[in-house]
């Protein structure tokens, strides 16, 4: 897959989550129709690595930015869904998401955004980072 095609595919996957601010607040119509099982299949193939990494990085960025936005608006009690260390690589994140999906077969029919969020939440608890971004 060419870099341009990978980028366009990643953008197409990520666009429905543009206003994502958290699983509890997300409107169903704003989530991607792709199921978590299909995403896991894409991420498990070498040719899907770039698309998968872009989606996961976008999800991580949106989670961090949503928390920063809430705090900048004065919500000192804003909860951060996950805290990915700055030094973490996208390869490591992808590996954790794939492993989580394989061990949570019950979510494979759920929207990819909910499942990736849950995987990142479990893999990168904020308590391990002191609850800080």
N, C-alpha and C positions, 0 to 999 in steps of 0.2 A: 504494500500500500504506500502510495506516495505521501510525503509529508503534508502536502496541500489537501489531499483527500482525507487523510487522518484528521487534520484540523477541522475540516468541514463536517466530518462525521461526528467528531467530539462536540462541536458547537450545536449540531442538530440534536444530539442526546441531551445536552445541558440546558438548552433554551427553556424547556417547560419548567425548570426549577429556578428561573431568574429571580422570583420574589420569595424564595423559600426562606422562612425564618425559624423553622423548627417543626418537628413532626406533629406536635400537638396543635399547632396553629395553622398548618398547611391545609389549604382547601384541596379536596380530592381532584378537582378539575385542573389544578395547577401542577399536578404530578405527571411525570412521564408515563406513558402507557406501557413502556417496556417492563417486562416482568424480571424479577431478580434472577431467576434461573437462566434466562437468555443472556443477561449481562454476565453472569458467571461463566457461561460458555464462551462468550467473546473474550473475556479476560484470561481464560485458560489457554488461548491459542496465541502463538507468537505474533501473528498478524493483527491481533486485537489489542496488543500491549499499549500502543500509543493512544488509542481511543479510550481504553479502560483507565489509563493513568490520567488522561485529561479530565474525565468525568469525576474520578475520585478526588483529584486535586481541586476541581471546581466545587465539589461538595465540601471539602475541608475548608476552602476559602470562604464559602458562603456561610458555613457555621461560625467561623471565627468573626467574620464581618457582621453577622447578625448580632452576636454578643457585644461586640464593640459599639455598634449602633445603639443598642438598648442602653448600654452604660453611658454613652455620650448624651443620651436624652434624659439622664438622671435616674435611671432604673438601677440602683446599686445592688438590687437583689437579682438581677438578670442571671439566669442559669445558662451556663455554657454546656452545650451538648457533648463536646469532646475537646480534648486538648492535645493536639498533635505536636510533639517536640519539634523545634525549628530544624534540628539536624536530621529528622526522619526523611528517608528517601521515598520517592513514589513507588519504587520497586517493593520496598518493605510494606508500604501501605497496601499495595495491590495484593501482596501475599497474605496479609492479614484479612483483607476483605474476602478473598477467595476461600481461605480456610474457614472463615466465619460462615459463609454461605454453605459450604459443604457440611458443616456441623449443625446447620439450622435448616434442614430440608423443608420444614413447615412454612418457611417464608418465600420459597421459590416462586410462588404464584403472585406474590405481593408486588406493588410497584417498586422499581429499582431504587428510587430515592429513599423510600422508607427503610429498605433493607440495608443500603449502604450507610445511611445515617446510623442505624442500629449497630452495624458492624464497627463503625468508627467509634461510636459511643462505648462499646464494650472493649475495644482494643486500646483506646486512649482515654481512660477515665481522667477527669480533671483533678480528682483527689490525688493522683500520682504526681501531678504538676503543681500541687498546692492550690488548685482551683483557679489559677490565673491563666490568662492568655499570654 
